[in-house]
C-alpha cells in the first residue's frame, strides 16, 4: 500500500519523483528573491538556500501527512464501499511513503550544505549540532501531528467537500505562520510566545538548529509541540474510528 501511494502520487507525470527535489528548490529560489533580496528579511546570517531548505524539508513532510490524509475517505471511496479492512492503514501508509520524499530532500540539503560549508566563503559560521541525533524524534512528532490533523480533516471532508479547499488554505496559512521564511528571533519579543503556540514553529526552529546551529531551541517548546501532536492524534483516531462506518454513506 505504501508503494501504491507513492506511485499514485506521481502517476502520469514526466519528472516523477524528481518533484521531491524540484518543488522545494523552486520555493527556495522564490523565497530567496522575494523575501531575501526584495523584502530583506534576515536569515540569521545563513545562505538563503540553506536557511529555507532546512525548514522546507520538515515542512514538506508535515504537509504530505496533513494534506495527503485529509482526502483519505474520498480518495479511497471505491475500495471502502466494497472491501472492509482497518481504514487507518491508508493514512499510516501515506505517512510512511512521505518519508521517501523526506529522505531525498535531506540528501540534496546535505549536498548544498557541503558546497557552502567547504567550497564557498561564508562569513557567518554554521554547522551541525548535537541536536541532530534527535532528528528522528522530530520527524516522528511531525508525523504524529500531521496524521492527527489529517484524520480530523478526512472525516470533515467526507461529509462536507468544502473542506477540500479549506485544507489547502490551512496548509498555506500555517506555512506563513511558521518560521520558514523568517527566523523566530525576528518576531518581536512580546509576540514570540504567541507565535510559539503554533506547534510546528518550535519543530522547524529545532530542526534548523540541529542542521545549521542557528535558530531558537527551547526544550519546553518542543515538549508543548509533542503534547499537542499526541493529543491531536489520539482525538483524531477516536473521531476516525467512531465515524468511519457512517462516513462511507456520504461517499
N, C-alpha and C positions, 0 to 999 in steps of 0.2 A: 504493500500500500504506500510505503514511503517512496518507492521507485515510481509508482503510478503518479503520485502527486508531483514529483519532480519533473517527469516527462510531460505531464499535462500543462504545467506552468509555462513551458516553452515550446509547446506544440505549434507547428506552422510558423515558426519564427526563423529567420535566416541566420541570425547570430547565436541563437540558443543560449547556453549558459554564459556566453561572453557578456550578457547583460548584467551578470552579477558584478562584473568589474566596471563596465561602461556606465551604468547608472550612477553609482557614487562618484565616478570620475567626472562625469558631466556636471553633477551637482557641485562638486568641489570647484570646478572651473567657474561656474556661475557665482557661487558664494565668494570666491576669491575676487572676481571682477566687481560684483555689485557691493558686497559688504566690506571687502578688504580694500579695494582700490578707490571706489567711489564714496562709500559711506564712512570709510576709515575706522571701522570697528576693530579694536585691538584683538590680537590673537595670542596674548601672553608672550609676545616675542618669538613665537614659533612660525615657521613657514606655513602658509595657508594650507597647502596640500596635506601636511601632517596634522595640523590643528583640526581641520574639517573632517578629514578621513578617519581620525581616531574616534570621532563621535559618530560618524555615519555608519561605521562598521556595526556597532552595537545597536544603533537606532534602526538600521535596515532589518536586523533580526527581530527586533521588537515589533516593527511594522508588519513583517511577514506573519508573525504569530498572532497579532491582533487582527489586522485586516483580512488575512488569509482565512482565519477561523470564523470571522463574522458571517460568512456565507455558507457555513457548514451544512445546514439543513437544505437550503435552496440548491446548492451545488451538487448535493448527493440525493436529491429528491427521488430520482428514478430507482436508486438502489434501496433507499429506506422504505419505499412503498411496496417493494417486492420481497426483500430479504430482511430478516431480523438478525442483528448482531450488535454487540456493545457499541453504541454510537460514539462513545468517547475515543474510539480507535482513530477516527478520522482527524479530529483536532490534534491528537497526540502525534499522529504521523506527519501532519503539516509542520509541527514544531521541530520534529526530528529532521525532516527534509530541509528545513530552513538552515540547519547547521552546515549544510554543504555550501550554501552561498556565503555564510559567515566565514567559513574556512578559506574559501577562495579570496574573499576580500581581505582577510587577515594576511594572507601570503603576499598580496600586492602591497598592502600597507608596509610590511617589513622591507619590501623591495624599495619603496620610496624612502623609508627610514634609513636604510643603509646608504643610499645615494646622498641624502642630506647630512648624515652623520659623518661619513668618512670621505666623501668626494667634493662636497661643497663647503664653503666657508660660512658658517652661521655664527653670528656674534653671541646670541643667547644660548647658553649651554642647555642641553636636554638629553634625556636618556631613560632607559628602562629602570624602574624602581622595584623594590621588594614586593610591592603590591601585585606584581604581575602573577605571582603564584595563586592569587585569589580570583584571577580572571574566570576560571571555570565556574566559581561560585556566583560571580556577577552575571554570567551568561545564564546560569540556572534561574536566578531571580528574575531576569528579563523574560525568560521562557514562561515562568510561573505567572508573571504579571500579564504578559501578552495573551497567554492561554486563558486566564481568568476573564479578562476583558472580552476576548473573542467569544467565549461561551455565553456571556451575558448578551452580547450583541447578536449572536446567532439565533437565540430564542426570539429576540425582538424583531430581527429581520425576517424571520419565517412568518410572523404574524402581520407585521407592518413593513412592506417593502420600501417605504421611505427611508428606513434606516440604512439601506444600501448607500444612499447618498450621504447620510449623516456620518457614516463610518469614515468615508474619505475626508470629509470636513474635519472630523475629530483628529484624525492622524496628522493632517496638515497643521491644525491649530496647536496640537501637542508638540509638534516638532519645533515650532517657533517659540513655544513656552518652555522649551528645554534648551540648556546652554550648548547648542550645536554650532550656531553661527557667532556666538559670543561666549566669553568665559563668565562663569558665575560671579567672579570678582568685579565685573563691570556693572553689576546691578547695585544700585545704592544700598548701603548697609541696612537702612530701615525697611527695605523691601526684600532683602535677601532670604530671610526666613520664610516669607510668604512664597517666594519662588521655589524654595526647597520643599514645599508641600507637594509639588509635582514629584512623584516617586522616581521618575526617570532622570530628574535633574542630578541627584546625588550619584546615580549609577553611571551616567555619562561622565561626570566630573571625575569619579574614581577610576573609570576606565582610561580616561585621558591621562590621569596622574600615573597610573600603572605603566603606561606605554611611553610617556614622554616626560614625566616628572613635573608636569605643570597641571594646575587645577586645584580645586578646593576639596580636600579629602577629610571628611569628618565621620568617624565611625558611627556616631549616633544617628546621623542622616541615613546611612546605609541600613542601620537596624530598623529605622522607620520605614524605608522603602521595602525591605524584606517582609516586614509585618503587613504592610498594605498589600503586597503581592500575594502573600499567603491567604489573607482574608478574602481577597478578590477571587482567588482560585477556588477556595472552599465554597464561597457563596455561589460562584458561577457553576460549579459542579452540582451543587444542590438544586439550583434552578434548572439546569440542563437535564438532570436525571428525573426531576419531578415532572417536567413538561414534555419530554422527548416523545412520548406516545401520542399525546394530544396534538403536538405541533405538526406531526405528519399529516393531520387532517387539513391543515392550512396550505399545504404544498400543492 
